[in-house]
Amino acid sequence: MAEVEQESYYPQNLHPGLAPGIDVERKEKTYRVDILMVSVLGVLVTAFVIWGVLDPKGVLNTSTVAIDWIISNLGWLFTVVIAGATIFLFWLAFSRYGRIPLGVDGAQPQFTMKAWVALLFSVGLSSDVIFFATYEPLYYYLSPRPGTVDPATTEAVKKALSQSALHWGINAWALYAIVGVSVAYVSFRKGRLPLISSVIVPLFKKKYQSPAARIIDGLAIVATLFGTAASLGIAAMQIAHGTELITGIGRAGNGVLVGIITVLTIITIASAASGIARGVRYLSTINLFMSVTLAFFIFVVGPTAFLTNMIPSVIIDYIGGMPDALSATVAESPQMKAFLSAWTTFYWAWWVSWAPFVGIFVAKISRGRTIRQFVLGVMLIPAFIVIIFFTIVGGTGIFMQRTACGGGTCSKAALAADNTVGTLPAPEEIFYRMMDNLPGGAIVSVLVVILFALFYITSANSAAIVNAQMSESGNPRPRNWMTAFWGVCMGGIATVMLLAGGHYALQALRNLVVITALPFAVVIILICVSLYLEIRRDPYSIRQVYRTVAMDNAIKEGLENYGDNFAMDIKEVPQGSPLAAGAYFDSTAEKFTSWYQDVDMGGTDIPAERGAASVAVVDNKSLAVIDNNKGANSVTGMSANATTETESVPVAQDATGKDEGSAK
């Protein structure tokens, strides 16, 4: 290949279309605990806990006023974020950008598909999935969304289950996916720290350790603390109530609650300290297995024929009715405002508050997968597992209620004594009441208590690991003592709030989850914008530009000069020729090259002077040899002025593992 004279300079003489990517975990960086941020957050959390102890009703009243204002004036924002993120991710997955790997070229997934799905399922959900699986569909059956169907009717059965699917399905997982794919991309493909701020701050040309960046990451930690603490409080109540029923010891007192949370916190810290690949992974696999086993048991011993018919019907109704359900607004009626405030908008805000920690954790376990694999896997697999679980468990509860109240009067087997919402038992009791009506249900309830504990542990240790990571400026392997610190904080918040105010404190805590979610609704919009700009500048996207132009030029020239009888070959053209593949593309622009300016492809910082030649190495394999003594376009495998590419040109592999440099 003849040398092309050009005054431009690429970092390391490497064309941006050939950069194989930088993995943040290969970068030589010393991570330190952000003492200032951790201290400020510690003071704020302590102040909140003290307020909750001294005046739990005051916390509830204040947060309720704030919640009412947010939902009345800004509830639409959550719906826009939910719908927008879902549409954007599906477009991203099926576009040409879907083949971009979340890692360096040629990277392989760290976990098997089974282990990956188990981790997704366990980290993205908590014991709430069992808590609400019976309570929520039964509530909607007895009190449907306003303007849909009459309560306690045949039509209300399917609508109740599809409404639950809306809250726990694809839309919820879209929030986790948008944060996760963005963090995974900038960390494992661009070599930036695995933080929320790393995705957003480039939009504003701010430094990663700037005050704005630290505020963003601090808010992520606060949202994680309160979002998980609410779920942990629910789990503690469920475990305590299950213990009461199994042991017959009567009402669980404060000592029982403290003991349950203390033991679970210790196990949480131990499993988190053993790392994701061991403790968290094994617990997640057990968690998924037990959840599937529980659903299968209820399906077999429960109303099997009824559930078999309902599962496909609910999925179809859920997908078909999604636009109508998402379009409901608080402006329609006071009844709709009350429903959305209590359910739909609250759920959207809750998922937003969980998105920072779940997204970062999911990113952490997804290195090596393509954007398409990640998006479709995260959005669809766990979502449909949960929808089927809700349909089986919730459908069984509804079937029992309809059977018990079929003759106009309700028998003792009814979960709601007079077939109205007002006579439903406490939410933490409903699941166990349903199990009592199933053969062998009392025995299975023992295993369910263990499942609640596992959900508690997997959710808490995942959140503790991510909080520790954010506290250490994105350290992929945070210190054990920092992970333990956040685990104790979450357990402490849940304990103090339950002891201080019981139901009132827990409701106040859930209100604060929604309040802390509001700024993240805006952050998620910025994440979508930033990710779109990032992937357009990816080396894979750059190669697509060259491929399109080169192939189009070559085919046009061949048809004009040779008709049907031509073949393509690579050749060099003069600088500035309109036939050049890169004639209209500025490959030296800073936006395409700055991300690998100061580090080589192995992640090592580059000193001021380099030797005559360097090699980009990923996983001990040479991907491109760069000769610094030649011109800027002398990188083996690519020329900015090549009209087409041939099989003889060795270039980096694409996401499928096939050579990108072949034109047959």
Summary of the structure (lengths in Angstrom):
residues: 664
radius of gyration: 27.7
end to end distance: 19.6
largest distance: 91.9
contacts: 2381
relative contact order: 0.19
helix: 66%
strand: 3%
